[in-house]
Amino acid sequence: MAIRIDRVVTRGGDRGQTSLGNGARVEKDDPRIEALGTLDEANAVIGVLRAACPPETHDARFLRRIQSLLFDIGGIVCQPDRGIDAFPAGEAAMDVLETEIERLRAHQPPLRSFVLPGGTPAAAQAHLARTVIRRAERRMVSLHRTAPLAPAIPACLNRLSDYFFVLGRHFNADGHDDITWLPGSFSA
């Protein structure tokens, strides 16, 4: 696919509207734009996480694939006339994500408590990515109520949040340096 962007400043959104992929104009707080904006936020957070990874490692390459996947999803969502079968790669993407989750999890001890976001900078970024992906999933579920989406879209985002959870543990010495919940830590 060839992409060409001749102008960045178009002034087309100055009055609170933007264009969808099919050319339709909608308000910038339209549920579809909210969903797309949250995908964009997730992609930016993943970019920061990727910058914290040594380049050309498996983790950095996999994160780049995830960023492209989020663009693929956004390309589908921005076109309201696409049907609910518009994400044929969804099942394959979920299979790849599940394989990667299990690859990472194989090196991690079983959970004995809830894990708090934090630890290494990369682990904290992975947990932030997880929460933004969860928000994107919620936005897709809301959008789906009024404009049906391919079922694989929210499912894929759900799988991605699982991936970022185990990736956070991976960046905390495969869970050995996780920060865990201390129930009642402010109790007398």
Backbone as a chain_set.jsonl record, in Angstrom:
{"seq": "MAIRIDRVVTRGGDRGQTSLGNGARVEKDDPRIEALGTLDEANAVIGVLRAACPPETHDARFLRRIQSLLFDIGGIVCQPDRGIDAFPAGEAAMDVLETEIERLRAHQPPLRSFVLPGGTPAAAQAHLARTVIRRAERRMVSLHRTAPLAPAIPACLNRLSDYFFVLGRHFNADGHDDITWLPGSFSA", "coords": {"N": [[0.846, -1.172, 0.0], [0.605, 2.152, -0.888], [1.322, 5.132, 0.696], [0.735, 8.535, 0.823], [1.342, 11.661, 2.041], [0.731, 14.859, 1.61], [0.243, 17.259, 2.895], [0.353, 18.417, 6.218], [-0.794, 20.361, 7.881], [-4.014, 21.127, 7.536], [-6.223, 22.528, 8.273], [-8.715, 21.502, 8.375], [-9.842, 20.441, 10.658], [-10.35, 22.486, 12.379], [-12.789, 23.365, 13.352], [-13.756, 21.469, 15.049], [-14.343, 19.043, 13.824], [-13.554, 16.026, 12.013], [-12.204, 13.883, 9.447], [-13.252, 10.645, 8.402], [-11.978, 7.466, 7.218], [-13.468, 6.944, 4.947], [-14.104, 9.408, 4.01], [-16.243, 10.686, 5.228], [-17.429, 13.263, 7.392], [-17.1, 13.806, 10.838], [-17.828, 14.608, 14.283], [-15.172, 15.463, 16.531], [-15.358, 14.228, 18.971], [-16.771, 11.965, 18.519], [-17.785, 8.571, 19.047], [-16.333, 6.742, 17.447], [-14.044, 8.185, 16.779], [-13.043, 8.597, 19.313], [-12.354, 5.943, 19.936], [-10.405, 5.47, 17.961], [-8.546, 7.441, 18.674], [-7.699, 6.504, 21.148], [-6.421, 4.166, 20.394], [-4.296, 5.358, 19.065], [-3.037, 6.669, 21.215], [-2.22, 4.398, 22.654], [-0.419, 3.313, 20.834], [1.549, 5.299, 20.861], [2.483, 5.111, 23.509], [3.522, 2.553, 23.423], [5.555, 3.04, 21.626], [7.282, 4.587, 23.211], [7.986, 2.649, 25.092], [9.244, 0.837, 23.375], [11.45, 2.368, 22.677], [12.879, 2.17, 24.984], [13.878, -0.337, 24.899], [16.654, -2.398, 24.0], [17.779, -1.908, 20.673], [16.89, -3.964, 17.856], [16.4, -6.306, 19.256], [14.5, -9.238, 20.157], [12.241, -8.442, 21.639], [11.99, -5.673, 20.966], [11.545, -5.848, 18.202], [9.154, -7.305, 18.188], [7.438, -5.537, 19.482], [7.324, -3.533, 17.559], [5.911, -4.867, 15.574], [3.476, -5.068, 16.893], [2.78, -2.367, 17.036], [2.308, -1.883, 14.307], [0.162, -3.627, 13.962], [-1.777, -2.306, 15.511], [-2.136, -0.056, 13.895], [-3.222, -1.349, 11.665], [-5.681, -2.189, 12.758], [-6.777, 0.328, 13.374], [-7.019, 1.308, 10.753], [-9.109, -0.228, 9.818], [-11.19, 0.427, 11.597], [-11.547, 3.138, 11.08], [-13.052, 3.223, 8.847], [-16.223, 3.232, 8.44], [-17.919, 1.828, 6.751], [-16.948, -0.673, 6.385], [-17.398, -4.127, 6.833], [-18.358, -6.504, 9.466], [-16.646, -8.551, 9.102], [-14.21, -7.576, 8.531], [-11.637, -7.912, 9.52], [-9.695, -10.048, 8.802], [-7.178, -10.971, 9.531], [-7.226, -11.09, 12.224], [-7.617, -13.465, 13.837], [-5.235, -14.873, 13.331], [-3.408, -13.011, 14.339], [-4.104, -13.075, 17.058], [-3.355, -15.714, 17.655], [-0.554, -15.563, 17.316], [0.041, -13.7, 19.322], [-0.791, -15.133, 21.615], [1.027, -17.248, 21.546], [3.412, -15.839, 21.983], [2.892, -14.79, 24.518], [2.826, -17.153, 26.038], [5.453, -18.003, 25.616], [6.913, -16.05, 27.014], [5.782, -16.323, 29.57], [6.582, -18.838, 30.345], [9.01, -18.627, 31.617], [8.466, -17.437, 33.977], [7.681, -17.248, 37.47], [4.798, -18.705, 39.12], [1.979, -16.599, 39.866], [1.517, -15.155, 43.06], [0.341, -13.12, 44.232], [-1.317, -9.982, 43.55], [0.094, -7.991, 40.977], [1.739, -4.946, 41.15], [1.929, -2.021, 39.103], [5.134, -1.12, 37.982], [8.602, -1.226, 39.005], [11.266, -1.949, 36.966], [12.09, 0.701, 34.617], [11.244, -0.104, 32.009], [9.404, -2.132, 32.614], [7.454, -0.663, 33.988], [6.585, 0.965, 31.87], [5.519, -1.026, 30.226], [3.337, -1.836, 31.764], [1.877, 0.548, 31.717], [1.271, 0.643, 28.982], [-0.368, -1.612, 28.911], [-2.613, -0.676, 30.366], [-3.548, 1.41, 28.752], [-4.155, 0.049, 26.419], [-6.227, -1.518, 27.446], [-8.119, 0.5, 27.851], [-8.541, 1.251, 25.2], [-9.733, -1.082, 24.303], [-12.124, -0.972, 25.803], [-13.264, 1.301, 24.612], [-13.673, 0.328, 22.033], [-15.568, -1.658, 22.538], [-17.7, -0.053, 23.391], [-18.16, 1.395, 20.998], [-18.881, -0.706, 19.347], [-21.459, -1.29, 20.173], [-23.129, 0.501, 18.825], [-22.186, 0.541, 16.241], [-21.461, -2.139, 14.636], [-18.478, -4.032, 14.93], [-15.734, -6.039, 13.719], [-15.604, -8.99, 15.545], [-13.102, -9.902, 16.314], [-11.583, -7.66, 16.812], [-11.963, -6.299, 19.446], [-11.293, -8.603, 20.89], [-8.653, -9.104, 20.132], [-7.408, -6.85, 21.209], [-7.835, -7.39, 23.883], [-6.19, -9.643, 24.171], [-3.758, -8.388, 23.684], [-3.495, -6.782, 25.978], [-3.074, -8.744, 27.884], [-0.625, -9.688, 26.959], [1.031, -7.415, 27.451], [0.979, -7.396, 30.207], [2.413, -9.776, 30.923], [4.764, -9.092, 29.664], [5.598, -6.92, 31.193], [6.231, -8.295, 33.567], [8.306, -9.818, 32.537], [10.221, -7.829, 32.072], [10.827, -7.294, 34.666], [12.834, -9.019, 35.711], [11.764, -11.479, 34.874], [9.534, -11.678, 36.565], [10.582, -12.094, 39.081], [11.392, -9.787, 40.325], [9.044, -8.439, 40.646], [6.745, -5.99, 41.847], [4.628, -6.394, 44.428], [1.219, -6.454, 45.601], [0.412, -5.247, 48.787], [-1.787, -6.109, 50.959], [-3.899, -4.057, 52.947], [-2.002, -2.099, 53.58], [-2.096, 0.41, 54.72], [-3.38, 0.048, 57.019], [-3.933, 0.151, 60.572]], "CA": [[0.0, 0.0, 0.0], [1.367, 3.395, -0.95], [0.759, 6.231, 1.485], [1.354, 9.818, 0.493], [0.766, 12.764, 2.798], [1.307, 16.082, 1.054], [0.105, 18.376, 3.833], [0.002, 18.074, 7.592], [-1.727, 21.404, 8.304], [-5.102, 21.223, 6.561], [-7.253, 23.383, 8.876], [-9.995, 20.814, 8.275], [-10.381, 20.111, 11.976], [-10.384, 23.681, 13.226], [-14.129, 23.581, 13.917], [-14.177, 20.336, 15.867], [-14.694, 17.866, 13.041], [-12.458, 15.354, 11.335], [-12.661, 12.968, 8.39], [-13.02, 9.209, 8.521], [-11.304, 6.896, 6.057], [-14.338, 6.973, 3.768], [-14.35, 10.798, 3.683], [-17.327, 11.258, 6.031], [-17.007, 14.188, 8.446], [-17.73, 13.538, 12.134], [-17.315, 15.401, 15.394], [-13.947, 14.884, 17.079], [-15.659, 13.397, 20.141], [-17.561, 10.831, 18.063], [-17.238, 7.319, 19.625], [-15.335, 6.131, 16.555], [-12.815, 8.97, 16.912], [-12.527, 8.264, 20.652], [-11.706, 4.629, 19.837], [-9.187, 5.639, 17.173], [-7.603, 8.236, 19.461], [-7.113, 5.668, 22.195], [-5.436, 3.321, 19.706], [-3.142, 6.218, 18.808], [-2.339, 6.813, 22.505], [-1.564, 3.122, 22.95], [0.724, 3.189, 19.948], [2.59, 6.214, 21.341], [3.049, 4.535, 24.732], [4.346, 1.42, 22.99], [6.758, 3.633, 21.047], [8.178, 4.945, 24.326], [8.497, 1.375, 25.611], [10.188, 0.32, 22.385], [12.675, 3.174, 22.767], [13.604, 1.714, 26.175], [14.427, -1.664, 24.616], [17.791, -2.4, 23.078], [17.301, -2.117, 19.3], [17.118, -5.249, 17.185], [16.131, -7.469, 20.106], [13.194, -9.837, 19.88], [11.201, -7.604, 22.24], [11.829, -4.449, 20.165], [10.929, -6.223, 16.915], [7.768, -7.701, 18.429], [6.685, -4.313, 19.771], [7.079, -2.86, 16.275], [4.809, -5.605, 14.932], [2.25, -4.681, 17.592], [2.429, -1.019, 16.58], [1.716, -2.02, 12.977], [-1.15, -4.243, 14.17], [-2.698, -1.258, 15.958], [-2.465, 0.735, 12.709], [-4.143, -2.16, 10.87], [-6.991, -2.097, 13.405], [-7.252, 1.686, 13.15], [-7.411, 1.426, 9.355], [-10.427, -0.863, 9.685], [-12.173, 1.166, 12.394], [-11.79, 4.472, 10.503], [-13.912, 3.083, 7.675], [-17.459, 2.684, 8.987], [-18.63, 0.992, 5.795], [-16.354, -2.02, 6.364], [-18.252, -5.069, 7.551], [-17.825, -7.113, 10.683], [-15.633, -9.534, 8.711], [-13.139, -6.77, 7.955], [-10.341, -8.122, 10.172], [-9.383, -11.466, 8.601], [-5.907, -11.318, 10.18], [-7.425, -11.057, 13.67], [-7.389, -14.772, 14.471], [-3.797, -15.158, 13.242], [-2.728, -12.111, 15.282], [-4.306, -13.59, 18.416], [-2.521, -16.912, 17.811], [0.833, -15.122, 17.499], [0.119, -13.086, 20.653], [-0.87, -16.191, 22.628], [2.314, -17.962, 21.523], [4.402, -14.971, 22.626], [2.548, -14.75, 25.946], [3.27, -18.411, 26.646], [6.926, -18.017, 25.582], [7.379, -15.226, 28.134], [5.272, -16.852, 30.838], [7.295, -20.084, 30.675], [10.163, -18.282, 32.453], [7.995, -16.651, 35.119], [7.061, -18.042, 38.533], [3.354, -18.474, 39.258], [1.595, -15.43, 40.664], [1.061, -15.425, 44.419], [-0.287, -11.872, 44.645], [-1.508, -9.059, 42.442], [1.313, -7.268, 40.633], [1.57, -3.501, 41.022], [2.751, -1.463, 38.031], [6.394, -0.538, 38.429], [9.821, -2.017, 38.89], [12.175, -1.288, 36.043], [11.384, 1.636, 33.725], [10.576, -0.827, 30.92], [8.236, -2.815, 33.19], [6.437, 0.368, 34.247], [6.035, 1.34, 30.562], [4.679, -2.141, 29.755], [2.071, -1.756, 32.504], [1.143, 1.692, 31.179], [0.737, 0.188, 27.692], [-1.484, -2.514, 29.227], [-3.802, 0.068, 30.778], [-4.065, 2.174, 27.616], [-4.772, -0.959, 25.556], [-7.519, -1.854, 28.069], [-9.034, 1.603, 27.559], [-8.887, 1.122, 23.782], [-10.686, -2.188, 24.237], [-13.42, -0.47, 26.285], [-13.799, 2.208, 23.594], [-14.156, -0.511, 20.927], [-16.808, -2.291, 23.001], [-18.728, 0.998, 23.326], [-18.433, 1.654, 19.59], [-19.528, -1.899, 18.79], [-22.89, -1.251, 20.503], [-23.866, 1.281, 17.832], [-21.617, 0.287, 14.911], [-20.792, -3.434, 14.805], [-17.089, -4.224, 14.499], [-15.286, -7.423, 13.686], [-15.416, -9.458, 16.93], [-11.682, -10.117, 16.605], [-10.914, -6.416, 17.195], [-11.819, -6.209, 20.907], [-10.61, -9.8, 21.389], [-7.22, -8.898, 19.903], [-6.958, -5.88, 22.211], [-7.801, -8.114, 25.156], [-4.974, -10.452, 24.145], [-2.619, -7.475, 23.806], [-3.321, -6.366, 27.379], [-2.432, -9.887, 28.549], [0.785, -9.673, 26.55], [1.773, -6.36, 28.141], [1.138, -7.807, 31.599], [3.541, -10.704, 31.048], [5.97, -8.373, 29.266], [6.02, -6.181, 32.387], [6.914, -9.251, 34.445], [9.555, -10.16, 31.85], [11.166, -6.741, 32.318], [11.157, -7.32, 36.1], [13.564, -10.268, 35.929], [10.772, -12.535, 34.694], [8.618, -11.739, 37.701], [11.292, -12.224, 40.363], [11.469, -8.454, 40.922], [7.739, -7.777, 40.619], [6.268, -5.292, 43.042], [3.327, -7.018, 44.666], [0.237, -5.829, 46.449], [0.465, -5.498, 50.228], [-3.123, -5.796, 51.47], [-3.992, -3.32, 54.206], [-0.719, -1.443, 53.868], [-2.332, 1.614, 55.519], [-4.128, -0.322, 58.224], [-3.207, 0.36, 61.83]], "C": [[0.893, 1.236, 0.0], [0.617, 4.479, -0.177], [1.493, 7.492, 1.073], [0.606, 10.91, 1.255], [1.467, 14.031, 2.329], [1.277, 17.239, 2.038], [-0.241, 17.832, 5.207], [-1.021, 19.081, 8.117], [-2.782, 21.554, 7.208], [-6.192, 22.205, 6.994], [-8.634, 22.736, 8.842], [-10.625, 20.501, 9.621], [-10.536, 21.298, 12.895], [-11.735, 23.917, 13.891], [-14.667, 22.349, 14.624], [-14.651, 19.119, 15.1], [-13.439, 17.282, 12.419], [-13.045, 14.403, 10.31], [-12.334, 11.531, 8.753], [-12.347, 8.721, 7.241], [-12.142, 6.896, 4.796], [-14.704, 8.404, 3.355], [-15.457, 11.465, 4.48], [-16.749, 12.157, 7.118], [-17.794, 13.869, 9.712], [-17.114, 14.464, 13.175], [-16.09, 14.69, 15.989], [-14.171, 14.077, 18.351], [-16.613, 12.253, 19.8], [-16.956, 9.545, 18.657], [-16.182, 6.645, 18.754], [-13.999, 6.861, 16.674], [-12.196, 8.734, 18.294], [-11.781, 6.939, 20.617], [-10.386, 4.747, 19.077], [-8.123, 6.424, 17.945], [-6.942, 7.416, 20.55], [-6.133, 4.659, 21.601], [-4.146, 4.101, 19.453], [-2.332, 6.417, 20.1], [-1.577, 5.536, 22.849], [-0.313, 2.968, 22.102], [1.875, 4.084, 20.389], [3.262, 5.673, 22.599], [3.954, 3.355, 24.385], [5.631, 1.924, 22.344], [7.763, 4.039, 22.107], [8.788, 3.677, 24.923], [9.534, 0.798, 24.658], [11.512, 1.065, 22.431], [13.518, 2.76, 23.973], [14.236, 0.343, 25.976], [15.691, -1.532, 23.767], [17.295, -2.674, 21.663], [17.676, -3.503, 18.788], [17.067, -6.451, 18.125], [14.771, -8.035, 19.716], [12.078, -8.95, 20.421], [10.944, -6.356, 21.405], [11.15, -4.764, 18.837], [9.463, -6.597, 17.102], [6.901, -6.481, 18.731], [6.391, -3.532, 18.483], [5.947, -3.548, 15.516], [3.482, -5.226, 15.576], [1.824, -3.282, 17.161], [1.784, -1.062, 15.194], [0.327, -2.647, 13.068], [-2.173, -3.197, 14.608], [-3.078, -0.335, 14.803], [-3.422, -0.034, 11.801], [-5.566, -2.061, 11.436], [-7.583, -0.709, 13.183], [-7.721, 1.897, 11.716], [-8.769, 0.809, 9.078], [-11.486, -0.007, 10.375], [-12.496, 2.523, 11.763], [-12.669, 4.424, 9.265], [-15.227, 2.425, 8.095], [-18.224, 1.776, 8.022], [-18.025, -0.407, 5.659], [-17.208, -2.927, 7.229], [-17.594, -5.674, 8.771], [-16.813, -8.216, 10.373], [-14.372, -8.856, 8.198], [-11.764, -6.998, 8.581], [-9.934, -9.59, 10.042], [-8.088, -11.9, 9.284], [-6.047, -11.396, 11.695], [-7.122, -12.362, 14.367], [-5.902, -15.127, 14.455], [-3.021, -14.288, 14.22], [-2.893, -12.617, 16.707], [-3.487, -14.852, 18.665], [-1.066, -16.538, 18.07], [1.004, -14.518, 18.897], [0.085, -14.147, 21.752], [0.421, -16.99, 22.698], [3.382, -17.136, 22.237], [4.145, -14.866, 24.123], [3.067, -16.008, 26.634], [4.793, -18.53, 26.645], [7.481, -17.235, 26.76], [7.006, -15.849, 29.476], [6.027, -18.101, 31.293], [8.474, -19.828, 31.608], [9.768, -17.592, 33.749], [7.385, -17.551, 36.193], [5.557, -17.764, 38.588], [3.087, -17.252, 40.143], [1.087, -15.873, 42.028], [0.379, -14.183, 45.017], [-0.579, -11.065, 43.395], [-0.215, -8.28, 42.243], [0.965, -5.79, 40.482], [2.418, -3.005, 39.856], [4.025, -0.841, 38.601], [7.535, -1.507, 38.281], [10.799, -1.285, 38.001], [11.396, -0.277, 35.195], [10.638, 0.922, 32.596], [9.331, -1.552, 31.433], [7.115, -1.817, 33.447], [5.788, 0.807, 32.938], [5.136, 0.233, 30.016], [3.327, -2.122, 30.47], [1.239, -0.559, 32.035], [0.523, 1.32, 29.828], [-0.468, -0.724, 27.919], [-2.744, -1.731, 29.562], [-4.393, 0.877, 29.621], [-4.727, 1.224, 26.609], [-6.132, -1.365, 26.127], [-8.545, -0.753, 27.792], [-9.464, 1.553, 26.091], [-9.914, 0.003, 23.594], [-12.068, -1.723, 24.696], [-14.066, 0.459, 25.258], [-14.35, 1.413, 22.398], [-15.467, -1.201, 21.308], [-17.954, -1.28, 22.953], [-19.126, 1.277, 21.881], [-19.23, 0.512, 18.977], [-21.037, -1.917, 19.074], [-23.706, -0.531, 19.437], [-23.4, 1.029, 16.403], [-20.822, -1.011, 14.979], [-19.406, -3.488, 14.161], [-16.807, -5.715, 14.381], [-15.03, -7.878, 15.124], [-13.95, -9.653, 17.301], [-10.984, -8.835, 17.056], [-10.837, -6.281, 18.716], [-11.098, -7.429, 21.493], [-9.096, -9.656, 21.249], [-6.652, -7.901, 20.915], [-6.9, -6.516, 23.589], [-6.532, -8.957, 25.26], [-3.744, -9.574, 24.309], [-2.414, -7.035, 25.254], [-2.703, -7.5, 28.189], [-0.936, -9.926, 28.229], [1.571, -8.619, 27.329], [1.918, -6.657, 29.631], [2.336, -8.734, 31.751], [4.847, -10.05, 30.596], [6.499, -7.539, 30.436], [6.745, -7.089, 33.361], [8.265, -9.661, 33.845], [10.62, -9.1, 32.126], [11.495, -6.571, 33.799], [11.785, -8.668, 36.444], [12.606, -11.454, 35.895], [9.919, -12.768, 35.942], [9.294, -11.822, 39.05], [11.408, -10.883, 41.081], [10.144, -7.689, 40.836], [7.488, -7.059, 41.935], [4.858, -5.814, 43.274], [2.499, -6.238, 45.679], [0.454, -6.236, 47.903], [-0.899, -5.124, 50.789], [-3.061, -5.061, 52.798], [-2.75, -2.559, 54.569], [-0.888, -0.132, 54.652], [-3.149, 1.319, 56.767], [-3.263, -0.121, 59.455], [-2.677, -0.92, 62.391]], "O": [[1.823, 1.343, 0.799], [-0.576, 4.698, -0.386], [2.721, 7.512, 0.986], [-0.609, 11.056, 1.124], [2.644, 14.247, 2.615], [2.161, 18.096, 2.03], [-1.032, 16.899, 5.337], [-2.012, 18.689, 8.733], [-2.499, 22.036, 6.111], [-6.988, 22.657, 6.171], [-9.618, 23.359, 9.239], [-11.839, 20.315, 9.702], [-10.828, 21.13, 14.079], [-11.804, 24.611, 14.905], [-15.878, 22.194, 14.784], [-15.301, 18.245, 15.674], [-12.407, 17.944, 12.311], [-14.25, 14.148, 10.308], [-11.288, 11.237, 9.331], [-12.172, 9.488, 6.293], [-11.601, 6.852, 3.691], [-15.52, 8.597, 2.454], [-15.605, 12.686, 4.422], [-15.706, 11.851, 7.696], [-19.01, 13.684, 9.663], [-16.036, 15.025, 12.98], [-15.995, 13.463, 15.949], [-13.291, 13.327, 18.775], [-17.196, 11.642, 20.696], [-15.734, 9.441, 18.76], [-15.241, 6.044, 19.272], [-12.942, 6.23, 16.67], [-10.974, 8.678, 18.43], [-10.701, 6.816, 21.195], [-9.371, 4.191, 19.497], [-6.936, 6.102, 17.874], [-5.762, 7.604, 20.847], [-5.127, 4.33, 22.228], [-3.046, 3.57, 19.607], [-1.103, 6.345, 20.087], [-0.427, 5.589, 23.284], [0.732, 2.543, 22.596], [3.039, 3.69, 20.307], [4.481, 5.766, 22.738], [5.018, 3.181, 24.978], [6.684, 1.305, 22.495], [8.967, 3.857, 21.925], [9.981, 3.646, 25.224], [10.584, 0.323, 25.09], [12.573, 0.469, 22.246], [14.73, 2.974, 23.986], [15.042, -0.092, 26.798], [15.78, -0.65, 22.912], [16.479, -3.574, 21.461], [18.646, -4.117, 19.234], [17.632, -7.501, 17.819], [13.99, -7.38, 19.027], [11.077, -8.729, 19.739], [9.787, -6.014, 21.159], [10.272, -4.02, 18.397], [8.622, -6.249, 16.273], [5.757, -6.404, 18.283], [5.321, -2.939, 18.347], [5.121, -2.885, 14.888], [2.475, -5.078, 14.884], [0.638, -3.036, 16.944], [0.814, -0.347, 14.942], [-0.583, -2.251, 12.341], [-3.307, -3.201, 14.13], [-4.218, 0.123, 14.732], [-4.336, 0.557, 11.227], [-6.528, -1.874, 10.691], [-8.759, -0.583, 12.841], [-8.713, 2.589, 11.485], [-9.498, 1.272, 8.201], [-12.549, 0.254, 9.81], [-13.619, 3.007, 11.903], [-12.996, 5.464, 8.693], [-15.331, 1.198, 8.105], [-19.099, 1.026, 8.455], [-18.535, -1.232, 4.902], [-17.691, -2.497, 8.277], [-16.432, -5.401, 9.075], [-16.189, -8.756, 11.287], [-13.56, -9.478, 7.512], [-10.807, -6.326, 8.196], [-9.837, -10.3, 11.043], [-7.92, -13.082, 9.585], [-5.085, -11.734, 12.384], [-6.436, -12.371, 15.389], [-5.37, -15.623, 15.448], [-2.083, -14.76, 14.863], [-1.939, -12.597, 17.486], [-2.976, -15.045, 19.768], [-0.417, -17.122, 18.937], [1.993, -14.792, 19.577], [0.849, -14.068, 22.714], [0.862, -17.369, 23.783], [4.169, -17.678, 23.012], [5.09, -14.856, 24.913], [3.682, -15.928, 27.697], [5.367, -19.097, 27.575], [8.408, -17.689, 27.431], [7.818, -15.894, 30.399], [6.101, -18.385, 32.488], [8.895, -20.738, 32.323], [10.631, -17.203, 34.535], [6.663, -18.498, 35.88], [5.101, -16.707, 38.151], [3.865, -16.926, 41.039], [0.33, -16.837, 42.142], [-0.093, -14.203, 46.154], [-0.139, -11.423, 42.302], [0.482, -7.95, 43.203], [0.021, -5.429, 39.78], [3.518, -3.514, 39.639], [3.978, -0.117, 39.595], [7.455, -2.483, 37.535], [11.127, -0.126, 38.254], [10.177, -0.386, 35.07], [9.516, 1.304, 32.262], [8.309, -1.579, 30.747], [5.953, -2.098, 33.153], [4.574, 1.004, 32.889], [4.104, 0.518, 29.408], [2.292, -2.364, 29.849], [0.013, -0.653, 31.967], [-0.633, 1.653, 29.568], [-1.468, -0.626, 27.209], [-3.829, -2.077, 29.095], [-5.612, 1.013, 29.524], [-5.748, 1.568, 26.014], [-7.09, -1.538, 25.372], [-9.711, -1.045, 27.528], [-10.632, 1.789, 25.781], [-10.853, 0.141, 22.81], [-13.072, -2.038, 24.058], [-15.279, 0.411, 25.055], [-15.373, 1.784, 21.823], [-16.372, -1.312, 20.482], [-19.057, -1.615, 22.521], [-20.314, 1.382, 21.578], [-20.144, 0.738, 18.184], [-21.805, -2.492, 18.303], [-24.848, -0.906, 19.171], [-24.145, 1.279, 15.456], [-19.644, -0.999, 15.337], [-19.198, -3.057, 13.027], [-17.563, -6.544, 14.888], [-14.299, -7.206, 15.852], [-13.594, -9.577, 18.477], [-9.896, -8.906, 17.627], [-9.733, -6.158, 19.245], [-10.375, -7.305, 22.481], [-8.347, -10.043, 22.146], [-5.545, -8.087, 21.419], [-6.007, -6.208, 24.378], [-5.879, -8.984, 26.303], [-2.792, -9.956, 24.99], [-1.275, -6.926, 25.709], [-1.896, -7.251, 29.085], [-0.101, -10.163, 29.102], [2.665, -8.903, 27.818], [2.882, -6.214, 30.254], [3.187, -8.509, 32.612], [5.919, -10.407, 31.086], [7.71, -7.462, 30.645], [7.769, -6.701, 33.924], [9.246, -9.829, 34.57], [11.778, -9.428, 32.382], [12.367, -5.773, 34.144], [11.328, -9.368, 37.348], [12.633, -12.318, 36.772], [9.628, -13.905, 36.314], [8.638, -11.637, 40.076], [11.511, -10.843, 42.307], [10.114, -6.463, 40.937], [7.962, -7.475, 42.992], [3.994, -5.687, 42.407], [3.02, -5.475, 46.492], [0.653, -7.411, 48.21], [-1.152, -3.951, 51.068], [-2.264, -5.405, 53.671], [-2.459, -2.384, 55.752], [0.09, 0.382, 55.194], [-3.558, 2.233, 57.483], [-2.036, -0.208, 59.398], [-2.043, -0.917, 63.446]]}, "num_chains": 1, "name": "protein.A"}
